[in-house]
């Protein structure tokens, strides 16, 4: 029986090679199902300055949710277009590397060194300086006790 998906966690400094490939860290690849999730959906059209890697099975759930929204509502139509217009699909090679689209690397200012972060059901790739800037701005924006903020987020899912 297959072990249940636990989620991607942790952060790792890696390099993007000359062919725009990144190796998936060993700790993260343990959560990748060989038969289901060798293919990743890659996107970066959100307000965060990072590249997001979704296992195909996880992204399928996102698509199902989005498809339930009324497409004639202008906000829903905008959200669909913005998210889905720049989606890429890549498969990991035998050495657990995945090719990142050059235009997304440029858009997110990733050049050489990067930070690979497990964020539950997907993986984010950041320019390390951009991530530090994001943390500082977010800390300023969400002032207060992080425990209270986390409790609020967890209650929002119930």
N, C-alpha and C positions, 0 to 999 in steps of 0.2 A: 504494500500500500504506500502511495506517495505521501511524503511528509507535507504538512500544511504550510503554505506560504506565511512566513513570519514578518516579512517586510524588509526593505532596504534601510540600513542605519549606518551611521558613521560618516567621517569625512577623511579624504585622502588627497594628498598632493601628487599629481601625475603630470606627464607631458603629453602634448599632442605631437605626433610625429610628422614628418615631412609630407606624408600622404593624408594628413588630416584625420588620423586614426587615434583613438584613445583605448587603452586597455581597461577593461572593467576590473576593478580591484577584486581580489580573491574573496574577501569577506562579503562583497555584494553579489558576486556570481554564484555563491552558494544558494541564493534565493531564486536563481533563474532556472526554470524548468527546461531541461534539455529538449523535450519533445514539443513544448508549447511556446516558450518564450525566447527562442533564439532570434526572433525578429522584434525589432524595436520601432516604435513610432517616435520620430524626432521632430520637435517644434520649439519655437522661441517667440511666438507672437502673443506674449502676455506682457504685463507691465514690468515683470522682473527681467533683469539683464542677465539671463542665464539660458542655457540649452536644457530642455527637458527630454529625458528618455523614458518612454512608457513601454513596458512589455506589451506586445500586441494584444494579449488577453485583457489587460487592464484598460487599454485605450478603447477596446471594443465596448466596455461598460460605459465609458464616457460618451461614445457615439450613441449608444442606446438612450442615454439620458437626454442628450441634446436633441435627438430625433423626436422625443415626446413633447418638446416645446413647440408652441404654435409658430409656424414659419411665417405667418402673415403679420405677426407682431414685429414692428420695426426694431425693437431692442433685441429680440430673439434672432432675427435675421442678421443683424449686425454682428452679434456674438458668434453665430455660426460661421459667417464669412471670415471674420477676423481670425478665429481659431483654426478653421479647416483649410483656408486658402494656401497656407505655407507649411503643410505637413509633409514630412519625408519618411520613408521607410527603408530601413537597413537591417541586414542580418549580421550577427556576430560571426567572425571567422573562427577557425579552429583554435586560434590562440586567444580567444575572448576579446578581440579588438573589434571596434565598431567605427565606421567612417562617419565623420561629422561633416555636414554640408559647409563648404567654404563661406557661403554668404551668411550663415548663422554664426560662424566663428568671428567673422568681421563685425557683424551686428552686435555681438556680445563682448567684443574687445578681448577675445581669447586668442593669445598668440604665444605658443610655447607652453609655459607652465599653466596648469589649471587646478581647480579644486573640484573633486568629485564628491558629491554629497548624496547619501541615501536619505530619501524623504518619504519613507513609508512604502507606498505602492509604485513609486517612480524614482528616478535618479536625476539630479541636477548637476550641471557642469558650469562652473563660474570662473571668471578671471578672479584670482585671489584678492586683488585690490578692490574690485567692484563688490565682492562679497563683504569685505570689511566695511566699505562705505554703506552698503545696504544694512548691515547690522547696526551701525551707528545711527543711521537715519530712522530705522525701525525702533530702536531703543528710545530715541527722542520722541517719536510719534506715539508709541504705546507705553507711555510713562506709567510707572507703578510697579506693583509686585508681579513678577513673572509667574509665580504660582497661581495668583488670581486670574491672570490672563489665560493661562493654560486650562484652569478649571472652567472658565467661560467658554473656551473653544471646545472642550470635551462635552460640556452640557449642550452646546449648539448642535451636536450630532445626535442627540437623543430625540 
